[in-house]
């Protein structure tokens, strides 16, 4: 008799939670839908004062204007290169650093971890000007290196803190057993520990990829004169004009920018879910 009563009590709360989740999903997805819709709307509907959440005459003119930009392909490749280097480099460095601060005891280890947290609290905008002078002194302005190095630096604190939990979850008995079987520290690191924490690496890589791919501040600040080194967010500036903005082109370019992020999510979604949930178990 008690089980059906508990089921009746919990069911309304479950329905309310599911309805709330659905509403939140719709609210979050609506700007994405409006962006894609505006990209396919003809110019007349975009300029109309009566906005409709649909279009009966979809057009590819906005996408055509985007791909007709001579530097668009170069911007896309630059963004892909910068994001790829940042993801790979930050993942490898964070993996080694997380292993070091978890498995080894050394002086100021706790201080180092606290410094990682403090680094996360500093807003990027406050460091843009000092980074500009630093890149100027190193001769990295107008190069892709001026975008890669800061993004690696800003990705590492979060990645190290997240991977530290994954490395710590791997039992030390497994490491001792590997050493007894004759495995070297290097072999244990790359053939045993690395596959176990790989879901965490994927989770941190997603955040690194998104922040690097969507970066506009560093690209605008460090790429001053050599437009051949610009990244994809800079392509949006072409459609902002003094007299009238090309909103169709802006929405189409934004849609094109979103596609690689969605593809990346689809490719790593299973690893991402297991990484965020904690895939390593004792």
N, C-alpha and C positions, 0 to 999 in steps of 0.2 A: 504493500500500500504506500510505503514512503517513497519508493523510487519514482512512480509516476508523478507524485507531488513535487519532488525535486526537479523533475524534467519540466513540469509546467512552470515552476518558478524561474528556472534558468533560461527557458526558451525566449521570453520577451527580452531579456537582457542581451541574448545572442542576436536576436533580430535587430535590436537597436544598434548593437555594435556593427553588424554587417551593413545596415543602412547608413550609419555614420561613415564607415569606410568607403562606401560607394559614393556618397556625397563628396567626400574629400578627394577621391580619385577624379571625379568629374570636374571639380574646381581646379585641381592641379593640371588636368589634361586640356581644359578649355583654351588656355592661351596657345598651346601647341596646335590645337585644331584651328584656331583663328588665324594663326600664322600661315599654316598650309593653305587654308581657304583663301586668304588674301593673296597668296602667291599665285593662285589659279584664277583669281577674279580678273576680268578685263578692266582696263583703265577707267572706264566710265563708272563701273560699280564701286571701285575703290574711292573715287572722288565724290561719289554721291553722298548727300547728307543723310540719307535713309540707309542705315546699315542693316543688312539681312544676314542671318547665319547660314546662308546657302547661296549658291549661284547656279543659274540654269544655262549659262553659256561659259563653261570653263575655257581658259586660254593659257597658252604656253608662252605668250609674249614676254612676260616678266622673266622667265627662265632663259629665254633667248637673249634678252639684254644682258643677263648675268654672264652667260657663257661667251658672249661676244666681247667681253672685256679682255684685252690682250694679256694682262698679267694675272688673270684669275687662276689659270692652271698652275702658274709658278707659285702663287700664294698658297694654293692647296697643297702642293708638294712640300713647300717650306713648313707649313703647319704639320703635315704628316711626319716630316723628318724630326722636327723639334719635339713633338709629342712622343714619338717612338723612342728617341734617345733619352728623354726625361723618364719615361716609364721604365725602360730597361735599366738605366743607370741607378735611378733612385731605388728600384726594387732590389738590385744586387747589393748596393751599399747598405740599405736598411736591413737586409737579411744578415749581413756580416756584423753590422753594429748591434743589432738586436741579440745575436748569438753571443757577442762579446759581453754586453752588459748583463746578460742573463746567466751565462755559464761560468764567467770568470769573476773573481773577487779582486778588486784593485782600489787604490785610493781615489777618493772623490767620485766614486761611482754614483752614489745618490745625488751628489751635486750636479753631475752631468745629466742625469735624468730630469732633475728639476729645471735645468737650463733648457732642455728640450721643450718642456711645458711653457716656460717663459717665452721662448721663441715663437710658439704658436699664438701667444696672446698679443704680439706686436702686429698692428695692422700693416698690410703691404704698402698702403699709401704713405705711411710715415717713413718707409725705407726707400721709396722710389728715388728721391733726390740723392741720398748718399750712395745708392747703387749706381746712379747715373755717373757720378764723379768717379766711382771705383772702376766702372767699365771704361770710362774715358782714359783713366790713368793706365789701364792695362791694354788700351788700344783695341777694345772689343766693340765699340760703337759701330752701328751699321753692319753687324755680323749676326749670324744665328747663334753664335756663342753667347752673346749678351742676353739671349732669351733662355738658352738651355741652362746655364749655370745658376741664375736666380731661382728658376723653377725647381731644379734639383734641390737646392738649399731649402726652399720652402716646403717641399714635399717630404723631406727626410724626418723632421720631428714627429709628425703624425704617423708616418710609416713605421718608424722605430718603436714608438709606443704600442702600436697595434700588433706588430710582429713579436714584440717581447712576450705578449701573452701566449702566442702560439708556440714559441720556443720553450717557454716555461712549462707548457702543458705536456711536452714530450718527456716521458719519465727518464730520469737519470740512469735507471737500471738498463734501459735500452742502449744507452751510450756505453755503459760498462760492459754489457754483453758483446757489443760490437768490438770493443777493444780486446776482449778476451779471445774473440774469434780471429784476431789478427788484423782488424781494420785500422788503418791509420786515422788520424784526426781529420785529414783532408777528405778521405773516403767517406767517413761518417758524416761529415758536413754536407757533402754534395750528393751522395747516393742514398743517405738515410734521412737526415734531418731536412734537407731541402724539399724532397717530395712530400713530407708530412706537413710542412708549413706552407706549401704552395697555394692552398686556398686563401690563406691570409695575404700572400703576395698578390694574388689576383684582386682581392678586395682593395688593397692599398693602391694598386695600379689603376683601378677605375677612377679613384679620386685624383690621382696624379694626371691621368689622361684628360679628364674633364677640365681641371683648372688650367692646364697648359693649352688645350685646344681652344678654349674660350677666352684666353687672355687677350686683353686689349690695352691695358695700362702699360705693360712693359714694351709691347710692340710699338706703341705710339711714342713712348719716351726714349727708347734706345735705338730705334731705326729712324734716323732723322732724314737723311738725304738719299740713301741707296734703296730705292723702292723694290729692287729685285730681291732684297732680303726680307721683305715684309711677309706677314702671315695672313691667313684668311680673314680674320676679323677686320683687318685694314681694308679689305675689299668693300666693306659696307660704306666706307667714307665716300666712295665714288658716287653713290646714289643720294648723298646728302648735298643738296645744291642750295645756293643762296636764295634763289627766287622761289623754288618749289621742290620739295623732296619727292623722289621717286619711290613711293611706298611699296609699289608692286615689286620693284627691283630689290628693295630692302628685305621684304618678306621672302622673296624667292631665294636670295643669297643666304638668309638665315635658315631657310629650309634645307638648302644644300649643306650648310655647315652642320646641321643637326643629324644628317644621315650617317656620317661616320661614327658619331657617338652612339646612335641606336644600333648600328652594326656591331660595334665593340661590345655593347651590352648583351646583344643576342649571343655573341660568341663566348662570352665568359659568364653568362647568367647562372649556370649551375655551380660553377666554382665560386661565384660571388655569394650566392645564398649560403653555401656551406662555409665560406670564409667568414661571413658576418655572423653566422650562428655558432662558429667554433667547431671546425671539423676535426681537430685533433683531440683524441680521447685517450685516457690512460688505459 
